[in-house]
Amino acid sequence: MLKVQAAGATDAGNRRRYNEDAIDWWVADDKGSALAVLADGMGGYEGGEVASHLAVEACMAVLGQLKGANDHSPAVIEATLSDAIAHANRRIRDARRLDGDRSRMGTTLVLAWIQGEEAYIAHVGDSRCYRLSGGRVEQLTRDDTVVQKMLDDGSIRSEDVSQVPFRNILTKAVGAESAVTPTLRRLPVMAGDRLLLCSDGLPGALSPTEWHGVTGGKASLATQARNLIAASLAQEANDNVSVILLGFDSPEAQGQPHQPSENSER
């Protein structure tokens, strides 16, 4: 069984007063399973911050049902991921009804559950999950945005994206509708792989082609996460930037201890 480790960091960026991103993660004592959750909130004054934290808290609570065992069936894992996002959606909808000033708040979500040599990814919105493996960077999620829909139907070409004025408008967000359906993906992971969960502030400031240069070498995952944040800030990141890294080692390798999210860079 592979051994997993995790670390993360988040920063408000160079131009934002508030950090509307939220992150959290958990690693089992035997490092045989792990959980990571990242949200990028929206909705005006303090609304995005409230929405993202509600979503992360809700997902961690529901996904806690998977802790304590490494033999859950794919059906159980995928159902629990969907339940977690549905619970987050309800929490945000309830909060919207109770506070008129936050009636438009919502959030993106990207989740990863690791069990043995498999990763289960769920997402809503444009927060992403990538795989870094063998010098390559592979995007594992597809954005729920107007511009991605236009790319898919052939309305525009990839080189036209930067010219689309509404390219960041979401077609799906947690809290925006009475129900939300996440996109689910299951994939194998190998020793040496890393999964990277991020808000759109990271690729918006730092191209994925640059990530290996920033995270290469033998640095700990915590250092790699901080380096990615620092590099994005050096590129004048104008949005909140958040990263969670999940790394996979062979059973013989020594992993770093898990660092609770409250000790992450904020």
WOVENLIN-V378337 format. One record per pair of residues at least 4 apart in sequence whose ideal C-beta (glycine too) atoms are under 6 Angstrom apart, sorted by the first residue. I is the first residue (numbers start at 1). J is the second residue. D is the distance in whole Angstrom. If there is no record, write none. Layout:
i=I j=J d=D
i=I j=J d=D
//
This chain:
i=1 j=32 d=5
i=1 j=116 d=5
i=2 j=117 d=5
i=2 j=248 d=5
i=3 j=31 d=4
i=3 j=249 d=5
i=3 j=255 d=5
i=4 j=31 d=5
i=4 j=34 d=4
i=4 j=114 d=5
i=4 j=246 d=6
i=4 j=248 d=6
i=5 j=221 d=6
i=5 j=247 d=5
i=5 j=255 d=4
i=5 j=256 d=5
i=6 j=25 d=5
i=6 j=27 d=5
i=6 j=34 d=6
i=6 j=246 d=5
i=7 j=221 d=4
i=7 j=222 d=4
i=7 j=225 d=5
i=7 j=245 d=6
i=7 j=259 d=6
i=8 j=23 d=5
i=8 j=225 d=6
i=8 j=243 d=6
i=8 j=244 d=4
i=8 j=264 d=5
i=9 j=225 d=4
i=9 j=226 d=5
i=9 j=229 d=5
i=9 j=243 d=6
i=9 j=264 d=5
i=9 j=265 d=4
i=10 j=21 d=5
i=10 j=23 d=5
i=10 j=242 d=4
i=11 j=229 d=5
i=11 j=241 d=5
i=12 j=16 d=5
i=12 j=19 d=4
i=12 j=240 d=6
i=13 j=201 d=6
i=13 j=237 d=4
i=13 j=239 d=5
i=13 j=240 d=5
i=13 j=241 d=6
i=14 j=236 d=6
i=14 j=237 d=6
i=15 j=238 d=4
i=16 j=240 d=6
i=18 j=49 d=6
i=19 j=240 d=5
i=20 j=41 d=4
i=20 j=48 d=3
i=20 j=49 d=5
i=20 j=52 d=6
i=20 j=240 d=6
i=21 j=40 d=5
i=21 j=52 d=6
i=21 j=199 d=5
i=21 j=240 d=4
i=21 j=242 d=4
i=22 j=39 d=5
i=22 j=52 d=4
i=22 j=53 d=5
i=22 j=56 d=4
i=23 j=38 d=5
i=23 j=242 d=5
i=23 j=244 d=6
i=23 j=261 d=6
i=24 j=37 d=5
i=24 j=56 d=5
i=24 j=60 d=5
i=24 j=261 d=5
i=25 j=36 d=4
i=25 j=244 d=6
i=26 j=35 d=5
i=27 j=34 d=5
i=27 j=258 d=4
i=28 j=32 d=6
i=28 j=33 d=5
i=31 j=255 d=6
i=32 j=70 d=5
i=33 j=70 d=5
i=33 j=114 d=6
i=33 j=115 d=5
i=34 j=114 d=4
i=35 j=63 d=5
i=35 j=113 d=6
i=36 j=112 d=5
i=36 j=197 d=6
i=36 j=244 d=5
i=36 j=246 d=6
i=37 j=56 d=5
i=37 j=59 d=5
i=37 j=60 d=6
i=37 j=111 d=5
i=38 j=110 d=5
i=38 j=127 d=6
i=38 j=197 d=5
i=38 j=242 d=6
i=38 j=244 d=6
i=39 j=52 d=4
i=39 j=55 d=4
i=39 j=56 d=5
i=39 j=107 d=5
i=39 j=109 d=5
i=40 j=108 d=4
i=40 j=127 d=5
i=40 j=199 d=4
i=41 j=48 d=3
i=41 j=49 d=6
i=41 j=51 d=4
i=41 j=52 d=3
i=41 j=107 d=4
i=42 j=48 d=5
i=42 j=106 d=6
i=43 j=47 d=3
i=43 j=48 d=5
i=43 j=51 d=6
i=43 j=102 d=6
i=43 j=104 d=5
i=43 j=105 d=3
i=43 j=106 d=6
i=46 j=50 d=6
i=47 j=102 d=4
i=47 j=105 d=3
i=51 j=92 d=5
i=51 j=105 d=4
i=51 j=106 d=6
i=51 j=107 d=4
i=51 j=175 d=6
i=52 j=107 d=5
i=54 j=91 d=5
i=54 j=92 d=6
i=55 j=88 d=4
i=55 j=107 d=5
i=55 j=109 d=6
i=55 j=174 d=6
i=58 j=87 d=5
i=58 j=88 d=4
i=58 j=91 d=5
i=59 j=63 d=6
i=59 j=84 d=4
i=59 j=88 d=6
i=59 j=111 d=6
i=62 j=83 d=6
i=62 j=84 d=4
i=62 j=87 d=5
i=63 j=84 d=5
i=65 j=80 d=6
i=66 j=72 d=6
i=66 j=80 d=6
i=70 j=115 d=6
i=70 j=116 d=6
i=72 j=76 d=5
i=72 j=77 d=5
i=77 j=113 d=6
i=77 j=120 d=5
i=78 j=184 d=5
i=81 j=111 d=6
i=81 j=122 d=4
i=85 j=109 d=6
i=85 j=182 d=5
i=88 j=174 d=5
i=89 j=174 d=5
i=89 j=175 d=6
i=89 j=180 d=5
i=92 j=175 d=3
i=93 j=175 d=6
i=96 j=102 d=6
i=96 j=103 d=5
i=106 j=173 d=4
i=106 j=174 d=6
i=106 j=175 d=4
i=106 j=176 d=5
i=107 j=174 d=5
i=108 j=125 d=3
i=108 j=126 d=6
i=108 j=127 d=4
i=109 j=124 d=5
i=109 j=174 d=5
i=110 j=123 d=4
i=110 j=127 d=4
i=110 j=129 d=5
i=110 j=197 d=5
i=111 j=122 d=5
i=112 j=119 d=6
i=112 j=121 d=5
i=112 j=195 d=6
i=113 j=120 d=5
i=114 j=119 d=5
i=117 j=188 d=6
i=117 j=189 d=6
i=118 j=188 d=6
i=119 j=187 d=6
i=119 j=189 d=5
i=120 j=186 d=5
i=121 j=129 d=5
i=121 j=140 d=6
i=121 j=185 d=5
i=122 j=182 d=4
i=122 j=184 d=5
i=123 j=141 d=5
i=123 j=183 d=6
i=124 j=172 d=5
i=124 j=174 d=5
i=124 j=180 d=6
i=124 j=182 d=5
i=125 j=144 d=5
i=125 j=170 d=5
i=125 j=173 d=5
i=126 j=143 d=4
i=126 j=145 d=5
i=126 j=200 d=5
i=127 j=199 d=5
i=128 j=141 d=5
i=128 j=198 d=6
i=129 j=140 d=5
i=129 j=141 d=5
i=129 j=197 d=5
i=130 j=137 d=6
i=130 j=139 d=5
i=130 j=196 d=5
i=131 j=138 d=5
i=131 j=140 d=6
i=131 j=195 d=6
i=132 j=137 d=6
i=132 j=194 d=4
i=133 j=193 d=5
i=135 j=212 d=6
i=137 j=208 d=4
i=137 j=211 d=6
i=143 j=148 d=4
i=144 j=170 d=6
i=144 j=171 d=5
i=144 j=172 d=4
i=145 j=170 d=6
i=146 j=166 d=6
i=146 j=169 d=5
i=147 j=161 d=6
i=147 j=164 d=5
i=147 j=167 d=4
i=150 j=155 d=4
i=150 j=156 d=5
i=156 j=160 d=4
i=161 j=167 d=6
i=174 j=180 d=6
i=189 j=193 d=5
i=189 j=248 d=5
i=191 j=248 d=6
i=191 j=249 d=6
i=191 j=250 d=4
i=193 j=248 d=5
i=194 j=245 d=6
i=194 j=247 d=5
i=195 j=246 d=4
i=196 j=245 d=6
i=197 j=244 d=4
i=198 j=202 d=4
i=198 j=243 d=5
i=199 j=242 d=4
i=200 j=204 d=5
i=201 j=237 d=6
i=201 j=239 d=4
i=201 j=240 d=5
i=201 j=241 d=4
i=202 j=206 d=6
i=202 j=232 d=6
i=202 j=241 d=5
i=203 j=208 d=6
i=204 j=239 d=6
i=205 j=232 d=4
i=205 j=235 d=4
i=205 j=237 d=4
i=206 j=210 d=5
i=206 j=231 d=5
i=206 j=232 d=5
i=206 j=235 d=6
i=211 j=215 d=6
i=212 j=216 d=5
i=214 j=227 d=5
i=214 j=228 d=6
i=214 j=231 d=5
i=215 j=224 d=4
i=219 j=223 d=4
i=219 j=224 d=5
i=220 j=256 d=5
i=221 j=245 d=5
i=221 j=247 d=5
i=222 j=259 d=6
i=224 j=245 d=6
i=225 j=243 d=5
i=225 j=245 d=5
i=226 j=265 d=6
i=228 j=243 d=5
i=229 j=241 d=6
i=232 j=237 d=4
i=232 j=241 d=5
i=233 j=237 d=5
i=237 j=241 d=5
i=249 j=253 d=3
i=249 j=255 d=6
i=259 j=263 d=5
//
